[in-house]
Amino acid sequence: MNIAILGTGAGARQHAARLGALGHRVVVGTRDPEATLARTEPDMMGTEPFAVFHRAHPELTLATFAQAAAAGELVINGIDGANAVAALTALPTDALAGKTLIDYAVPYVYQQPGDAEHSWPTPWGEMPRLNPVDTDSLAEQIQRALPETKVVKTFVTQEQETVVNPAEFGGGDHTMFLAGDHQDAKAAAGELLTAYGWSDIIDVGPLAAARGLEMYAHFHTALGLALNGRFGVKIVR
Ligand SMILES: NC(=O)c1ccc[n+]([C@@H]2O[C@H](COP(=O)([O-])OP(=O)(O)OC[C@H]3O[C@@H](n4cnc5c(N)ncnc54)[C@H](OP(=O)(O)O)[C@@H]3O)[C@@H](O)[C@H]2O)c1
């Protein structure tokens, strides 16, 4: 299948590499491919420059967000949460119309006026804020902005390495959640998750449930700091 990953961050690279290994034709989207390949410094998370990753994965195509979205039969959004709506709505409308868009971005606002300068991970209490939060979610904002696209929220409650290969950690015994307003799109996302190796997938309902999935990010970070190592989430019932 032709799959577009919109984003060049660490999470996007996990999906791109895994989907390439699974035999899909993957196009990775970025603002400016030349500029992205020219970067030589790690990003704020310490992720190595994209060119280093790309040299190890020459099977992946790097293109603009618009070219990648147009090429994808299925599209994954990994654009920084604070900029995702603006970036997605700037695309030609037919690039995403009628398609399933799997969104895993978290609407963190890393630096607001008055915030202390901080690196990642931040000490608890200085977490980036979420915006929107409580009464709305990034996934719902994207869905409202792109009414002809079928948005599914998933991935965000597990570590990015686990998302693309659950069997590789903890014997694969974790739970994944998905939310969305379109059953066919949720089925497509479920197929992708099954191909990654997920067997325990809970459909938590309409896209409004993405609010909880996104807000879980704070607790996920607290757990990460408390456990100081990898962990997965399993629902026992
Ligand atoms: N388990 C999970 O589901 C999981 C794991 C990791 C991250 N996340 C979340 O997923 C999102 C992506 O994370 P990530 O680590 O893969 O990448 P990231 O570093 O958060 O975001 C990088 C991407 O955002 C784009 N971007 C940044 N500023 C932009 C702007 N002003 N306009 C348009 N595009 C812009 C960058 O474009 P360029 O390519 O042009 O630089 C790049 O493609 C985040 O919200 C993160 O919190 C979720």
Ligand as a Chemical Component Dictionary entry (heavy atoms), coordinates in Angstrom:
data_LIG
# 
_chem_comp.id                   LIG 
_chem_comp.type                 NON-POLYMER 
_chem_comp.pdbx_formal_charge   0 
_chem_comp.three_letter_code    LIG 
# 
loop_
_chem_comp_atom.comp_id 
_chem_comp_atom.atom_id 
_chem_comp_atom.alt_atom_id 
_chem_comp_atom.type_symbol 
_chem_comp_atom.charge 
_chem_comp_atom.model_Cartn_x 
_chem_comp_atom.model_Cartn_y 
_chem_comp_atom.model_Cartn_z 
_chem_comp_atom.pdbx_ordinal 
LIG N1  N1  N 0  3.515  7.137  20.998 1  
LIG C1  C1  C 0  3.083  8.123  20.247 2  
LIG O1  O1  O 0  2.018  8.078  19.707 3  
LIG C2  C2  C 0  3.963  9.320  20.024 4  
LIG C3  C3  C 0  5.324  9.137  19.982 5  
LIG C4  C4  C 0  6.107  10.240 19.687 6  
LIG C5  C5  C 0  5.529  11.483 19.489 7  
LIG N2  N2  N 1  4.205  11.637 19.583 8  
LIG C6  C6  C 0  3.585  12.938 19.280 9  
LIG O2  O2  O 0  3.488  12.983 17.864 10 
LIG C7  C7  C 0  3.845  14.259 17.363 11 
LIG C8  C8  C 0  5.047  14.114 16.477 12 
LIG O3  O3  O 0  6.122  13.687 17.258 13 
LIG P1  P1  P 0  7.538  13.366 16.624 14 
LIG O4  O4  O 0  8.463  13.164 17.762 15 
LIG O5  O5  O -1 7.408  12.318 15.602 16 
LIG O6  O6  O 0  7.899  14.700 15.850 17 
LIG P2  P2  P 0  8.074  16.228 16.368 18 
LIG O7  O7  O 0  9.514  16.482 16.542 19 
LIG O8  O8  O 0  7.166  16.511 17.511 20 
LIG O9  O9  O 0  7.509  17.000 15.104 21 
LIG C9  C9  C 0  8.270  17.044 13.987 22 
LIG C10 C10 C 0  7.428  17.336 12.779 23 
LIG O10 O10 O 0  6.614  18.481 12.963 24 
LIG C11 C11 C 0  6.830  19.360 11.860 25 
LIG N3  N3  N 0  6.685  20.758 12.260 26 
LIG C12 C12 C 0  7.275  21.380 13.309 27 
LIG N4  N4  N 0  6.934  22.680 13.322 28 
LIG C13 C13 C 0  6.142  22.886 12.239 29 
LIG C14 C14 C 0  5.493  24.024 11.684 30 
LIG N5  N5  N 0  5.576  25.238 12.252 31 
LIG N6  N6  N 0  4.746  23.857 10.570 32 
LIG C15 C15 C 0  4.643  22.649 9.984  33 
LIG N7  N7  N 0  5.250  21.536 10.447 34 
LIG C16 C16 C 0  5.987  21.649 11.562 35 
LIG C17 C17 C 0  8.260  19.095 11.439 36 
LIG O11 O11 O 0  8.418  19.493 10.095 37 
LIG P3  P3  P 0  9.810  19.316 9.342  38 
LIG O12 O12 O 0  9.863  17.872 8.920  39 
LIG O13 O13 O 0  9.712  20.246 8.206  40 
LIG O14 O14 O 0  10.875 19.667 10.331 41 
LIG C18 C18 C 0  8.370  17.596 11.632 42 
LIG O15 O15 O 0  7.933  16.905 10.478 43 
LIG C19 C19 C 0  4.053  15.131 18.608 44 
LIG O16 O16 O 0  2.860  15.797 18.874 45 
LIG C20 C20 C 0  4.392  14.136 19.695 46 
LIG O17 O17 O 0  4.019  14.609 20.971 47 
LIG C21 C21 C 0  3.394  10.569 19.824 48 
# 
loop_
_chem_comp_bond.comp_id 
_chem_comp_bond.atom_id_1 
_chem_comp_bond.atom_id_2 
_chem_comp_bond.value_order 
_chem_comp_bond.pdbx_ordinal 
LIG N1  C1  SING 1  
LIG C1  O1  DOUB 2  
LIG C1  C2  SING 3  
LIG C2  C3  SING 4  
LIG C2  C21 DOUB 5  
LIG C3  C4  DOUB 6  
LIG C4  C5  SING 7  
LIG C5  N2  DOUB 8  
LIG N2  C6  SING 9  
LIG N2  C21 SING 10 
LIG C6  O2  SING 11 
LIG C6  C20 SING 12 
LIG O2  C7  SING 13 
LIG C7  C8  SING 14 
LIG C7  C19 SING 15 
LIG C8  O3  SING 16 
LIG O3  P1  SING 17 
LIG P1  O4  DOUB 18 
LIG P1  O5  SING 19 
LIG P1  O6  SING 20 
LIG O6  P2  SING 21 
LIG P2  O7  DOUB 22 
LIG P2  O8  SING 23 
LIG P2  O9  SING 24 
LIG O9  C9  SING 25 
LIG C9  C10 SING 26 
LIG C10 O10 SING 27 
LIG C10 C18 SING 28 
LIG O10 C11 SING 29 
LIG C11 N3  SING 30 
LIG C11 C17 SING 31 
LIG N3  C12 SING 32 
LIG N3  C16 SING 33 
LIG C12 N4  DOUB 34 
LIG N4  C13 SING 35 
LIG C13 C14 SING 36 
LIG C13 C16 DOUB 37 
LIG C14 N5  SING 38 
LIG C14 N6  DOUB 39 
LIG N6  C15 SING 40 
LIG C15 N7  DOUB 41 
LIG N7  C16 SING 42 
LIG C17 O11 SING 43 
LIG C17 C18 SING 44 
LIG O11 P3  SING 45 
LIG P3  O12 DOUB 46 
LIG P3  O13 SING 47 
LIG P3  O14 SING 48 
LIG C18 O15 SING 49 
LIG C19 O16 SING 50 
LIG C19 C20 SING 51 
LIG C20 O17 SING 52 
# 
